[in-house]
């Protein structure tokens, strides 16, 4: 890791990039995480969940509140790990997510969460990390990713709001990445305001009305209203349950073997 990047991660809380939610009981993160739990997580509370780049542990906090018992996280910022401990989330350890993946057995995890993580990587590191995520997931396991949205109305704000960001994505490039790795059943969602009280309800209403013009402009140019306009997008992909015979994709076994070769430097 370069010196400037290490310095930024070492001061991630004191430079006001993250960690503040832990001191307020993670309340600001509740609507998003509880939405994930309600809509996208398995009902089985015993599944193994790995939260990579988990920051101050907000997702882990709310997963525990929802009854998930086998949750662990890793983050490379000492300040963020300290903030997690201060917030009562002791499942967060200090470490590099790539090393954590390399030390995780094949087919041993049910769900990998990468919230605001993939954008910090170069393309080379991105493919290596996502390949290892694919490898450690059990058949039918999921990855949940939250990334800056390059086609969002204010997408540049998310991309350039952190000096450690390298990439932004669209739903098309997310599918390109995940399908190349070997994932299937890839869905992308707008990270729009979610009503949970009067204020958030008004925000959701304004978003619905205000974004309509942009959707109309998109349709005028492309012929389709299908676009994601939020600053960030949510992507969920599934590891195949069985070996695939789909032409040009390779089986899960072949893809997993390829990822092991990349990880070990074999040819």
C-alpha positions as CSV (number, residue, x, y, z in Angstrom):
1,X,0.0,0.0,0.0
2,X,1.4,3.4,-0.9
3,X,2.4,5.9,1.8
4,X,-0.2,8.5,1.0
5,X,-3.0,5.9,1.0
6,X,-1.8,4.5,4.3
7,X,-1.8,7.9,5.8
8,X,-5.4,8.6,4.7
9,X,-6.6,5.3,6.2
10,X,-4.7,5.9,9.4
11,X,-6.6,9.2,9.8
12,X,-10.0,8.0,8.3
13,X,-12.0,9.1,11.3
14,X,-10.1,12.2,12.3
15,X,-10.3,13.4,8.7
16,X,-14.1,13.1,8.9
17,X,-14.4,10.3,6.3
18,X,-16.2,7.9,8.6
19,X,-16.7,6.5,12.1
20,X,-19.0,9.2,13.4
21,X,-22.1,7.0,13.3
22,X,-20.7,4.7,16.0
23,X,-20.8,7.4,18.6
24,X,-24.5,8.0,17.9
25,X,-25.5,4.4,18.1
26,X,-25.4,3.8,14.3
27,X,-28.8,5.3,13.9
28,X,-28.1,6.9,10.6
29,X,-27.2,3.5,9.1
30,X,-30.3,1.7,10.3
31,X,-32.7,2.4,7.4
32,X,-30.3,1.2,4.7
33,X,-29.1,-1.9,6.6
34,X,-32.6,-2.9,7.8
35,X,-33.8,-2.5,4.2
36,X,-31.0,-5.0,3.1
37,X,-32.1,-7.4,5.8
38,X,-35.7,-7.2,4.9
39,X,-35.3,-7.5,1.2
40,X,-32.1,-9.3,0.4
41,X,-30.7,-11.4,3.3
42,X,-31.5,-15.0,3.9
43,X,-33.8,-15.7,6.8
44,X,-31.4,-18.2,8.4
45,X,-29.7,-16.3,11.3
46,X,-26.9,-18.9,11.4
47,X,-25.4,-18.1,8.0
48,X,-21.7,-17.0,7.9
49,X,-21.4,-13.3,7.0
50,X,-18.1,-11.6,6.2
51,X,-18.1,-7.8,6.0
52,X,-15.0,-6.6,4.2
53,X,-13.9,-3.0,4.7
54,X,-16.6,-2.8,7.3
55,X,-15.5,0.6,8.7
56,X,-16.9,1.4,12.2
57,X,-19.1,-1.7,12.0
58,X,-22.5,-0.2,11.4
59,X,-23.7,-3.1,9.2
60,X,-22.5,-5.6,11.7
61,X,-24.3,-3.8,14.6
62,X,-27.6,-3.9,12.8
63,X,-27.1,-7.5,11.6
64,X,-26.5,-8.5,15.2
65,X,-29.6,-6.6,16.3
66,X,-31.6,-8.6,13.7
67,X,-30.4,-11.9,15.2
68,X,-27.5,-12.8,12.8
69,X,-25.0,-14.7,15.0
70,X,-22.1,-15.5,12.7
71,X,-20.9,-12.1,11.5
72,X,-17.3,-10.9,11.3
73,X,-15.6,-7.8,9.7
74,X,-12.2,-6.5,8.8
75,X,-11.0,-3.0,8.1
76,X,-7.6,-1.5,7.4
77,X,-8.0,1.7,9.3
78,X,-7.0,1.6,13.0
79,X,-9.2,4.6,13.7
80,X,-12.2,2.8,12.2
81,X,-11.5,-0.4,14.2
82,X,-11.2,1.7,17.4
83,X,-14.5,3.4,16.5
84,X,-16.2,0.0,16.1
85,X,-15.0,-1.1,19.5
86,X,-16.2,2.2,21.0
87,X,-19.6,1.5,19.5
88,X,-19.7,-2.0,21.0
89,X,-18.9,-3.9,17.8
90,X,-16.1,-6.2,18.8
91,X,-16.3,-8.4,15.7
92,X,-14.2,-6.0,13.7
93,X,-10.5,-6.7,13.4
94,X,-7.7,-4.7,11.9
95,X,-6.4,-6.2,8.7
96,X,-6.2,-6.1,4.9
97,X,-9.3,-7.5,3.2
98,X,-7.2,-9.2,0.5
99,X,-5.2,-11.1,3.2
100,X,-8.4,-11.9,5.0
101,X,-9.8,-13.5,1.8
102,X,-6.6,-15.4,1.1
103,X,-6.8,-16.9,4.5
104,X,-10.5,-17.9,4.1
105,X,-11.3,-21.4,3.0
106,X,-13.0,-22.1,-0.3
107,X,-16.9,-22.4,-0.2
108,X,-17.0,-21.4,3.5
109,X,-19.0,-18.1,3.5
110,X,-22.7,-17.6,2.8
111,X,-22.7,-13.8,2.3
112,X,-19.9,-11.2,1.6
113,X,-20.7,-7.6,2.2
114,X,-18.6,-4.8,0.5
115,X,-20.2,-1.5,1.3
116,X,-18.3,1.4,-0.2
117,X,-15.2,-0.8,-0.7
118,X,-14.7,-1.8,-4.4
119,X,-14.2,1.8,-5.5
120,X,-11.0,2.0,-3.5
121,X,-9.3,-0.6,-5.7
122,X,-7.4,-0.5,-9.0
123,X,-8.9,-2.7,-11.7
124,X,-6.2,-5.4,-11.2
125,X,-6.9,-5.5,-7.4
126,X,-10.7,-5.4,-8.0
127,X,-10.6,-8.5,-10.2
128,X,-8.3,-10.3,-7.7
129,X,-10.5,-9.5,-4.7
130,X,-13.8,-10.3,-6.4
131,X,-12.3,-13.5,-7.7
132,X,-11.4,-14.5,-4.1
133,X,-14.9,-13.5,-2.9
134,X,-16.3,-15.8,-5.5
135,X,-14.0,-18.6,-4.3
136,X,-14.9,-18.3,-0.6
137,X,-18.6,-18.2,-1.2
138,X,-20.6,-21.4,-0.9
139,X,-22.7,-22.4,-3.9
140,X,-25.7,-20.1,-3.9
141,X,-24.0,-17.6,-1.7
142,X,-24.3,-13.9,-2.3
143,X,-22.2,-10.7,-2.6
144,X,-23.8,-7.4,-1.7
145,X,-21.9,-4.4,-3.0
146,X,-22.5,-0.7,-2.6
147,X,-20.5,1.5,-5.0
148,X,-20.4,5.0,-6.5
149,X,-22.8,5.3,-9.4
150,X,-21.1,6.9,-12.5
151,X,-24.5,7.6,-14.2
152,X,-26.0,9.2,-11.0
153,X,-27.2,12.7,-11.1
154,X,-24.7,13.6,-8.4
155,X,-22.4,10.6,-9.0
156,X,-19.2,12.6,-9.1
157,X,-19.9,13.7,-5.5
158,X,-19.6,10.1,-4.4
159,X,-16.6,9.3,-6.6
160,X,-14.6,12.4,-5.7
161,X,-15.7,12.7,-2.1
162,X,-12.8,10.5,-0.9
163,X,-9.2,10.8,-2.1
164,X,-8.8,7.0,-1.9
165,X,-11.4,6.3,-4.5
166,X,-10.2,4.9,-7.8
167,X,-13.4,3.8,-9.6
168,X,-17.1,4.5,-10.2
169,X,-19.5,2.0,-11.7
170,X,-22.7,1.7,-13.6
171,X,-25.2,-1.1,-13.6
172,X,-23.7,-2.2,-16.9
173,X,-20.1,-2.3,-15.7
174,X,-21.1,-4.0,-12.4
175,X,-22.8,-6.8,-14.4
176,X,-19.7,-7.0,-16.7
177,X,-17.5,-7.5,-13.7
178,X,-19.6,-10.0,-11.8
179,X,-20.5,-12.1,-14.8
180,X,-16.9,-12.3,-15.9
181,X,-15.9,-13.5,-12.5
182,X,-18.6,-16.2,-12.6
183,X,-21.6,-14.7,-10.6
184,X,-25.1,-15.1,-11.8
185,X,-28.5,-13.6,-11.0
186,X,-27.1,-10.1,-10.8
187,X,-29.4,-7.3,-9.7
188,X,-28.7,-3.6,-9.4
189,X,-30.9,-1.1,-7.4
190,X,-31.1,2.6,-7.0
191,X,-30.0,3.8,-3.5
192,X,-32.8,6.3,-3.2
193,X,-34.3,7.8,0.0
194,X,-36.3,5.2,1.9
195,X,-39.3,6.5,4.0
196,X,-39.1,5.7,7.7
197,X,-40.3,8.9,9.2
198,X,-41.9,12.2,8.1
199,X,-38.6,13.8,7.0
200,X,-37.4,10.8,5.1
201,X,-40.8,10.5,3.5
202,X,-40.6,14.1,2.2
203,X,-37.1,13.4,0.9
204,X,-38.4,10.3,-0.9
205,X,-41.2,12.3,-2.5
206,X,-38.9,15.1,-3.7
207,X,-36.6,12.4,-5.2
208,X,-39.4,10.7,-7.0
209,X,-40.6,14.0,-8.5
210,X,-37.3,15.6,-9.2
211,X,-35.7,12.5,-10.8
212,X,-38.6,12.1,-13.3
213,X,-37.2,14.8,-15.6
214,X,-33.8,13.1,-15.7
215,X,-35.5,9.8,-16.5
216,X,-37.4,11.4,-19.3
217,X,-34.2,12.9,-20.7
218,X,-32.5,9.5,-20.5
219,X,-35.4,8.0,-22.4
220,X,-35.3,10.7,-25.0
221,X,-31.6,9.8,-25.7
222,X,-31.7,6.1,-25.3
223,X,-35.3,5.0,-25.8
224,X,-35.4,3.5,-22.3
225,X,-36.5,4.7,-18.8
226,X,-34.2,2.1,-17.3
227,X,-31.6,4.0,-15.4
228,X,-30.2,4.3,-11.9
229,X,-29.8,8.0,-10.9
230,X,-28.7,7.9,-7.2
231,X,-25.2,8.8,-6.2
232,X,-24.5,5.2,-5.3
233,X,-26.0,1.9,-6.5
234,X,-26.6,-1.4,-4.8
235,X,-25.6,-4.6,-6.5
236,X,-26.4,-8.1,-5.5
237,X,-25.0,-11.2,-7.2
238,X,-25.2,-14.9,-6.6
239,X,-22.7,-17.7,-6.9
240,X,-24.0,-20.6,-8.9
241,X,-25.5,-23.5,-7.0
242,X,-24.2,-26.0,-9.5
243,X,-21.6,-26.2,-12.2
244,X,-22.6,-24.1,-15.2
245,X,-22.6,-25.4,-18.8
246,X,-23.4,-21.9,-20.2
247,X,-21.3,-21.4,-23.3
248,X,-18.4,-19.0,-22.8
249,X,-18.7,-18.7,-19.0
250,X,-16.9,-21.8,-17.7
251,X,-18.2,-23.8,-14.7
252,X,-18.0,-22.7,-11.1
253,X,-15.2,-25.3,-10.7
254,X,-13.3,-23.8,-13.6
255,X,-13.8,-20.2,-12.4
256,X,-12.8,-21.1,-8.8
257,X,-9.6,-22.9,-10.0
258,X,-8.8,-19.9,-12.1
259,X,-9.1,-17.6,-9.1
260,X,-6.8,-19.8,-7.1
261,X,-4.2,-19.6,-9.8
262,X,-4.5,-15.8,-9.9
263,X,-4.2,-15.7,-6.1
264,X,-1.1,-17.9,-6.0
265,X,0.6,-16.6,-9.1
266,X,0.3,-20.0,-10.9
267,X,0.0,-20.2,-14.7
